[in-house]
Structures are given as structure tokens and as C-alpha cells.
Amino acid sequence: MVAKKKQNPAIPEMEVLEPMLADSHPNHENHLCHIISLRNMRTAAKLAKDAQYICFLCGRSAKSAKNLCQPIKI
């Protein structure tokens, strides 16, 4: 995962790391974050039912690890 540095205007002396969750990795079109960004909630609900994994990046959960960017077993 590559992160770009972003200056926080409220606190000029502090830098905030912002994760890049865009389509920068393979099979992202099958990940819940992408499916939800397309507002395909029916598919998202099916993939999340009986979740066994959680995404380290966005916190979404899914039954299969293949539907998350960085899955962790629950």
C-alpha cells in the first residue's frame, strides 16, 4: 500500500497519511469498497452475509477474503 502525505490545514506542522484506496491493485472491482462506491447494495449485502473476514483498510466485512483489499480473519 502506498500512502501520500497530505498537509492538514488546521494543524500546519502535522502531516497526515492518507491511504490510497483507488483501483491501484488487481481485482479491485470484486472488493466491497468498490462495489459500495457503485451503490450496488444488493450485491454488497450478499457478499457481507455471514462475514468471516474484515478489511484492515476500510473496516468492511465479507464472507470471502477475495472481496476485501486487505482481509484479516475474524
N, C-alpha and C positions, 0 to 999 in steps of 0.2 A: 504494500500500500504506500502510495506516495502522498505526502501532505504538503500543501503550500502554506507559506507563512502569510498571515493576514494581520495587519495593524488594527488594533482596537481603538477607534476614535475617542472613546470615553476614557481610556487609560493609555495615553500615548507611549509610556515607557514599557508597556507589556505587549508581547506578541502572542497571538492565539493561533494554534494549529487547527486548520480546517480540513477534515478528511475529504478526499475526492471520491465520491461515490458514483460518478458518471459511468457510462458504458466503457470503462477502460480495462475490463477484464473479460475473458471468454465466458460465454453462456449467460451473460447478464440478463438477457431477455427472458430467462427462466427464473430469475430471482424475484422474491416477493417485493423488494423495494421498487423494482422496475414495473412489475405488474400493477402495484398500487399507484404508481405515478401515472399510469394509463387509466386509472379509475376502473379497473376490471375487478370489482369487489367480489363478484360471484366466484371467480377463479381463485382469488386470494383466500377466500373463506374455505374453499375445498382443500387448498394446499396447507392451510394452518390447522385444520381439524386434527385432533389427537397429536399435537406437536410433540416432537422428541428432540428438537434442536432449536437453539436460539442464535441469532446473528450477533457477533461481537461488535459489529459496527453500528447497526441501527436498532437492535433490540427486538426485531420481529422474530416470530417463532414459526416453525414449519415442521411437518411430519418428516420430510426428507431433507437431508443435508444439501442436496443438489439445488434446492430452491432458496439458498441463502448465500451471501457473499463470503462470509467468514463464519461458518457454523461451529457451534460448540454443543456437545451432547448435554442434554438437561439431566 
